[in-house]
Amino acid sequence: GGGVDLDELLGGVFGGHRGGRGRRRGPERGQDLQLEVTVPFDLVAKAGRYDIRVPRDNGSETLTIKVRAGLRAGGVIRLAGQGAPGSQGAPAGDLLVTIHTAPHPYFRREGNDLLIEVPLSLTEAALGAKVDVPTISDGHVTLTIPPGTSSGARLRLKGQGFPDPRTHARGDQYALIRILAPKQLDERSRQLLEELAAIQRERPRDGLW
């Protein structure tokens, strides 16, 4: 009860080395290994398989991971038995793969929703229009622009976002409206805009401050 090391006291009768504190170790499970990979944006949106290179003592090995649709950035995929080997025939550890998502040229993810910036001309915003907008899974769809749409408006495409990994319910896609003024005007276009300015006396800042 006083904390005496019997193995040391009896000279290694219980498996230690005489005069020492060491003990024989039994089989030990291998350590878990960690790896970070960046996968394409579309792969996370639709699910699929992705090959990764895993460093090994004798070089490297190619393994295939299965990426679930809607997996969040920083999500971890566990590959059982692909870590460091165990000792004396014990099982190997696991490989923990942390997933990062590569940026997309024009989509941006916000939770399970998708955001895309949609530029409009002055006339499209003022009069309304129908424009084709890309989606991540259904190609291009037609988006109706209501007359009088302002820059910064968010127009929703229901069910065109990422699927939730647990519930499989899809998020939405939002078109972020950005109105572009023409940098160059011909004479006729300038005259028309000047006529519009003369007719429409109200300014967007009236009563704002």
ZATIBA-619495 format. One record per residue (C-alpha): residue number from 1; residue in three letters; x, y, z; chain. Coordinates in Angstrom, 2 decimals. Example, Ala and Ser with C-alpha at 12.3 -4.5 7.8 and 13.67 -1.06 7.14 Angstrom:
<rs>
+-----+-----+---------+---------+---------+-------+
|   n | res |      c1 |      c2 |      c3 | chain |
+-----+-----+---------+---------+---------+-------+
|   1 | Ala |   12.30 |   -4.50 |    7.80 |     A |
|   2 | Ser |   13.67 |   -1.06 |    7.14 |     A |
+-----+-----+---------+---------+---------+-------+
</rs>
This chain:
<rs>
+-----+-----+---------+---------+---------+-------+
|   n | res |      c1 |      c2 |      c3 | chain |
+-----+-----+---------+---------+---------+-------+
|   1 | Gly |    0.00 |    0.00 |    0.00 |     A |
|   2 | Gly |    3.00 |    2.33 |    0.14 |     A |
|   3 | Gly |    3.64 |    2.47 |   -3.57 |     A |
|   4 | Val |    6.42 |   -0.15 |   -3.63 |     A |
|   5 | Asp |    7.36 |   -1.42 |   -7.09 |     A |
|   6 | Leu |    7.33 |   -5.21 |   -6.56 |     A |
|   7 | Asp |    8.84 |   -5.89 |   -9.96 |     A |
|   8 | Glu |   11.87 |   -3.76 |   -9.12 |     A |
|   9 | Leu |   12.11 |   -5.15 |   -5.57 |     A |
|  10 | Leu |   12.16 |   -8.77 |   -6.77 |     A |
|  11 | Gly |   14.64 |   -8.20 |   -9.55 |     A |
|  12 | Gly |   12.34 |   -8.48 |  -12.56 |     A |
|  13 | Val |   10.45 |  -11.61 |  -11.60 |     A |
|  14 | Phe |    7.34 |  -10.03 |  -13.15 |     A |
|  15 | Gly |    8.93 |   -9.38 |  -16.50 |     A |
|  16 | Gly |   11.04 |   -6.26 |  -15.94 |     A |
|  17 | His |   14.81 |   -6.00 |  -16.33 |     A |
|  18 | Arg |   16.88 |   -6.66 |  -13.21 |     A |
|  19 | Gly |   17.64 |   -3.46 |  -11.38 |     A |
|  20 | Gly |   15.50 |   -1.38 |  -13.78 |     A |
|  21 | Arg |   11.99 |    0.05 |  -13.96 |     A |
|  22 | Gly |   11.21 |   -1.03 |  -17.53 |     A |
|  23 | Arg |    8.47 |   -3.50 |  -18.28 |     A |
|  24 | Arg |    7.74 |   -5.46 |  -21.39 |     A |
|  25 | Arg |    5.01 |   -3.88 |  -23.42 |     A |
|  26 | Gly |    2.33 |   -5.95 |  -25.01 |     A |
|  27 | Pro |    0.85 |   -5.35 |  -28.46 |     A |
|  28 | Glu |   -0.15 |   -1.71 |  -29.01 |     A |
|  29 | Arg |   -2.58 |   -0.29 |  -31.56 |     A |
|  30 | Gly |   -0.98 |    1.99 |  -34.13 |     A |
|  31 | Gln |   -1.32 |    5.75 |  -33.88 |     A |
|  32 | Asp |   -3.96 |    7.67 |  -35.81 |     A |
|  33 | Leu |   -2.58 |    9.80 |  -38.63 |     A |
|  34 | Gln |   -3.97 |   13.12 |  -39.85 |     A |
|  35 | Leu |   -4.06 |   14.51 |  -43.37 |     A |
|  36 | Glu |   -5.62 |   17.66 |  -44.92 |     A |
|  37 | Val |   -6.84 |   17.74 |  -48.52 |     A |
|  38 | Thr |   -8.62 |   20.30 |  -50.69 |     A |
|  39 | Val |  -11.34 |   18.91 |  -52.97 |     A |
|  40 | Pro |  -13.22 |   20.60 |  -55.86 |     A |
|  41 | Phe |  -16.28 |   22.72 |  -55.03 |     A |
|  42 | Asp |  -18.54 |   20.69 |  -57.34 |     A |
|  43 | Leu |  -17.56 |   17.43 |  -55.63 |     A |
|  44 | Val |  -18.86 |   18.65 |  -52.28 |     A |
|  45 | Ala |  -22.07 |   19.82 |  -53.95 |     A |
|  46 | Lys |  -22.82 |   16.53 |  -55.71 |     A |
|  47 | Ala |  -20.85 |   13.86 |  -53.75 |     A |
|  48 | Gly |  -18.32 |   11.52 |  -55.27 |     A |
|  49 | Arg |  -14.98 |    9.82 |  -54.85 |     A |
|  50 | Tyr |  -11.59 |   11.53 |  -54.65 |     A |
|  51 | Asp |   -8.08 |   10.05 |  -54.73 |     A |
|  52 | Ile |   -5.59 |   11.18 |  -52.10 |     A |
|  53 | Arg |   -1.87 |   10.52 |  -51.65 |     A |
|  54 | Val |   -0.89 |    9.22 |  -48.23 |     A |
|  55 | Pro |    2.79 |    9.40 |  -47.14 |     A |
|  56 | Arg |    4.19 |    6.06 |  -46.02 |     A |
|  57 | Asp |    7.58 |    4.96 |  -44.68 |     A |
|  58 | Asn |    8.40 |    3.32 |  -48.01 |     A |
|  59 | Gly |    7.01 |    6.11 |  -50.22 |     A |
|  60 | Ser |    3.36 |    6.98 |  -50.70 |     A |
|  61 | Glu |    0.07 |    5.24 |  -51.31 |     A |
|  62 | Thr |   -3.04 |    6.29 |  -53.22 |     A |
|  63 | Leu |   -6.33 |    5.88 |  -51.38 |     A |
|  64 | Thr |   -9.87 |    6.80 |  -52.43 |     A |
|  65 | Ile |  -12.17 |    8.70 |  -50.11 |     A |
|  66 | Lys |  -15.92 |    9.09 |  -50.48 |     A |
|  67 | Val |  -17.07 |   12.69 |  -50.09 |     A |
|  68 | Arg |  -20.69 |   13.12 |  -49.02 |     A |
|  69 | Ala |  -22.76 |   15.83 |  -50.67 |     A |
|  70 | Gly |  -22.95 |   18.93 |  -48.52 |     A |
|  71 | Leu |  -19.93 |   18.08 |  -46.35 |     A |
|  72 | Arg |  -18.92 |   21.23 |  -44.48 |     A |
|  73 | Ala |  -15.44 |   22.70 |  -44.75 |     A |
|  74 | Gly |  -13.31 |   21.24 |  -41.98 |     A |
|  75 | Gly |  -15.31 |   18.01 |  -41.92 |     A |
|  76 | Val |  -13.31 |   14.87 |  -41.15 |     A |
|  77 | Ile |  -13.44 |   11.53 |  -42.98 |     A |
|  78 | Arg |  -12.09 |    8.54 |  -41.02 |     A |
|  79 | Leu |  -10.40 |    5.70 |  -42.88 |     A |
|  80 | Ala |  -10.21 |    2.77 |  -40.46 |     A |
|  81 | Gly |   -6.94 |    0.86 |  -40.34 |     A |
|  82 | Gln |   -5.06 |    3.28 |  -42.63 |     A |
|  83 | Gly |   -2.98 |    4.91 |  -39.91 |     A |
|  84 | Ala |    0.35 |    3.83 |  -38.43 |     A |
|  85 | Pro |    0.84 |    0.05 |  -38.06 |     A |
|  86 | Gly |    0.43 |   -1.51 |  -34.63 |     A |
|  87 | Ser |    3.14 |   -3.38 |  -32.76 |     A |
|  88 | Gln |    3.34 |   -7.16 |  -32.39 |     A |
|  89 | Gly |    0.39 |   -7.76 |  -34.66 |     A |
|  90 | Ala |   -1.92 |   -5.18 |  -33.03 |     A |
|  91 | Pro |   -4.38 |   -3.31 |  -35.32 |     A |
|  92 | Ala |   -3.23 |   -0.25 |  -37.23 |     A |
|  93 | Gly |   -4.52 |    3.18 |  -36.33 |     A |
|  94 | Asp |   -6.93 |    5.21 |  -38.43 |     A |
|  95 | Leu |   -6.34 |    7.95 |  -40.99 |     A |
|  96 | Leu |   -8.28 |   11.17 |  -40.28 |     A |
|  97 | Val |   -8.71 |   13.25 |  -43.43 |     A |
|  98 | Thr |   -9.77 |   16.87 |  -42.92 |     A |
|  99 | Ile |  -11.63 |   18.20 |  -45.97 |     A |
| 100 | His |  -11.24 |   21.73 |  -47.33 |     A |
| 101 | Thr |  -13.20 |   23.01 |  -50.34 |     A |
| 102 | Ala |  -11.52 |   24.81 |  -53.22 |     A |
| 103 | Pro |  -13.06 |   28.18 |  -54.14 |     A |
| 104 | His |  -15.44 |   28.36 |  -57.09 |     A |
| 105 | Pro |  -15.09 |   30.95 |  -59.87 |     A |
| 106 | Tyr |  -18.54 |   32.46 |  -59.21 |     A |
| 107 | Phe |  -20.40 |   30.50 |  -56.51 |     A |
| 108 | Arg |  -19.98 |   31.12 |  -52.80 |     A |
| 109 | Arg |  -21.30 |   28.90 |  -50.03 |     A |
| 110 | Glu |  -23.15 |   30.23 |  -46.98 |     A |
| 111 | Gly |  -24.26 |   27.32 |  -44.78 |     A |
| 112 | Asn |  -26.34 |   25.17 |  -47.13 |     A |
| 113 | Asp |  -27.18 |   28.13 |  -49.36 |     A |
| 114 | Leu |  -25.39 |   29.21 |  -52.51 |     A |
| 115 | Leu |  -24.71 |   32.81 |  -53.48 |     A |
| 116 | Ile |  -23.97 |   34.09 |  -56.96 |     A |
| 117 | Glu |  -23.55 |   37.66 |  -58.11 |     A |
| 118 | Val |  -25.77 |   38.59 |  -61.08 |     A |
| 119 | Pro |  -24.94 |   41.82 |  -62.93 |     A |
| 120 | Leu |  -27.83 |   43.72 |  -64.56 |     A |
| 121 | Ser |  -28.00 |   46.68 |  -66.89 |     A |
| 122 | Leu |  -29.92 |   49.82 |  -65.90 |     A |
| 123 | Thr |  -32.78 |   48.94 |  -68.21 |     A |
| 124 | Glu |  -33.03 |   45.33 |  -67.00 |     A |
| 125 | Ala |  -33.25 |   46.51 |  -63.41 |     A |
| 126 | Ala |  -35.74 |   49.30 |  -64.15 |     A |
| 127 | Leu |  -38.03 |   47.48 |  -66.58 |     A |
| 128 | Gly |  -37.62 |   43.91 |  -65.36 |     A |
| 129 | Ala |  -36.15 |   41.03 |  -67.33 |     A |
| 130 | Lys |  -35.62 |   37.29 |  -67.53 |     A |
| 131 | Val |  -32.00 |   36.23 |  -67.26 |     A |
| 132 | Asp |  -30.33 |   32.81 |  -67.35 |     A |
| 133 | Val |  -28.45 |   31.99 |  -64.14 |     A |
| 134 | Pro |  -26.16 |   28.95 |  -63.57 |     A |
| 135 | Thr |  -26.92 |   26.50 |  -60.76 |     A |
| 136 | Ile |  -24.68 |   23.89 |  -59.19 |     A |
| 137 | Ser |  -26.84 |   20.89 |  -60.12 |     A |
| 138 | Asp |  -29.46 |   21.81 |  -62.78 |     A |
| 139 | Gly |  -27.50 |   23.78 |  -65.33 |     A |
| 140 | His |  -28.88 |   27.20 |  -66.22 |     A |
| 141 | Val |  -32.33 |   28.25 |  -65.02 |     A |
| 142 | Thr |  -34.35 |   31.35 |  -65.88 |     A |
| 143 | Leu |  -34.59 |   33.98 |  -63.15 |     A |
| 144 | Thr |  -37.33 |   36.62 |  -63.32 |     A |
| 145 | Ile |  -36.13 |   40.12 |  -62.42 |     A |
| 146 | Pro |  -39.03 |   42.22 |  -61.12 |     A |
| 147 | Pro |  -39.28 |   45.80 |  -62.47 |     A |
| 148 | Gly |  -37.57 |   48.30 |  -60.21 |     A |
| 149 | Thr |  -35.07 |   45.85 |  -58.72 |     A |
| 150 | Ser |  -32.34 |   47.63 |  -56.77 |     A |
| 151 | Ser |  -28.67 |   46.79 |  -56.56 |     A |
| 152 | Gly |  -28.02 |   44.57 |  -53.55 |     A |
| 153 | Ala |  -31.36 |   42.72 |  -53.79 |     A |
| 154 | Arg |  -31.31 |   38.96 |  -53.11 |     A |
| 155 | Leu |  -33.55 |   36.88 |  -55.38 |     A |
| 156 | Arg |  -34.14 |   33.27 |  -54.31 |     A |
| 157 | Leu |  -34.00 |   30.09 |  -56.36 |     A |
| 158 | Lys |  -35.60 |   27.58 |  -54.01 |     A |
| 159 | Gly |  -33.92 |   24.21 |  -53.50 |     A |
| 160 | Gln |  -30.86 |   25.01 |  -55.62 |     A |
| 161 | Gly |  -28.36 |   25.03 |  -52.75 |     A |
| 162 | Phe |  -26.31 |   22.35 |  -50.99 |     A |
| 163 | Pro |  -27.95 |   19.25 |  -49.49 |     A |
| 164 | Asp |  -27.74 |   18.93 |  -45.72 |     A |
| 165 | Pro |  -25.48 |   15.92 |  -44.95 |     A |
| 166 | Arg |  -27.86 |   14.67 |  -42.23 |     A |
| 167 | Thr |  -31.38 |   15.56 |  -43.41 |     A |
| 168 | His |  -30.63 |   15.70 |  -47.19 |     A |
| 169 | Ala |  -32.88 |   18.79 |  -47.42 |     A |
| 170 | Arg |  -31.45 |   21.24 |  -49.94 |     A |
| 171 | Gly |  -30.69 |   24.86 |  -49.22 |     A |
| 172 | Asp |  -31.51 |   27.70 |  -51.61 |     A |
| 173 | Gln |  -29.55 |   29.69 |  -54.13 |     A |
| 174 | Tyr |  -29.59 |   33.49 |  -53.95 |     A |
| 175 | Ala |  -28.85 |   35.81 |  -56.83 |     A |
| 176 | Leu |  -27.15 |   38.94 |  -55.51 |     A |
| 177 | Ile |  -28.12 |   41.76 |  -57.86 |     A |
| 178 | Arg |  -25.46 |   44.23 |  -58.96 |     A |
| 179 | Ile |  -26.50 |   47.01 |  -61.34 |     A |
| 180 | Leu |  -23.83 |   48.11 |  -63.78 |     A |
| 181 | Ala |  -23.90 |   51.58 |  -65.27 |     A |
| 182 | Pro |  -22.51 |   51.79 |  -68.82 |     A |
| 183 | Lys |  -18.98 |   53.16 |  -68.94 |     A |
| 184 | Gln |  -19.42 |   54.54 |  -72.45 |     A |
| 185 | Leu |  -22.53 |   56.05 |  -73.99 |     A |
| 186 | Asp |  -23.26 |   56.95 |  -77.57 |     A |
| 187 | Glu |  -25.01 |   60.24 |  -78.23 |     A |
| 188 | Arg |  -28.51 |   58.76 |  -78.53 |     A |
| 189 | Ser |  -28.20 |   56.82 |  -75.28 |     A |
| 190 | Arg |  -26.98 |   59.91 |  -73.48 |     A |
| 191 | Gln |  -29.96 |   61.92 |  -74.77 |     A |
| 192 | Leu |  -32.41 |   59.28 |  -73.58 |     A |
| 193 | Leu |  -30.87 |   59.18 |  -70.11 |     A |
| 194 | Glu |  -30.90 |   62.94 |  -69.88 |     A |
| 195 | Glu |  -34.60 |   62.94 |  -70.83 |     A |
| 196 | Leu |  -35.27 |   60.32 |  -68.15 |     A |
| 197 | Ala |  -33.38 |   62.38 |  -65.57 |     A |
| 198 | Ala |  -35.46 |   65.43 |  -66.47 |     A |
| 199 | Ile |  -38.73 |   63.49 |  -66.11 |     A |
| 200 | Gln |  -37.85 |   61.61 |  -62.93 |     A |
| 201 | Arg |  -37.27 |   64.34 |  -60.38 |     A |
| 202 | Glu |  -37.16 |   62.03 |  -57.38 |     A |
| 203 | Arg |  -33.71 |   61.02 |  -56.21 |     A |
| 204 | Pro |  -32.81 |   57.85 |  -54.24 |     A |
| 205 | Arg |  -31.35 |   60.02 |  -51.44 |     A |
| 206 | Asp |  -34.49 |   62.12 |  -50.94 |     A |
| 207 | Gly |  -35.59 |   61.79 |  -47.33 |     A |
| 208 | Leu |  -32.84 |   59.30 |  -46.55 |     A |
| 209 | Trp |  -30.83 |   61.49 |  -44.18 |     A |
+-----+-----+---------+---------+---------+-------+
</rs>
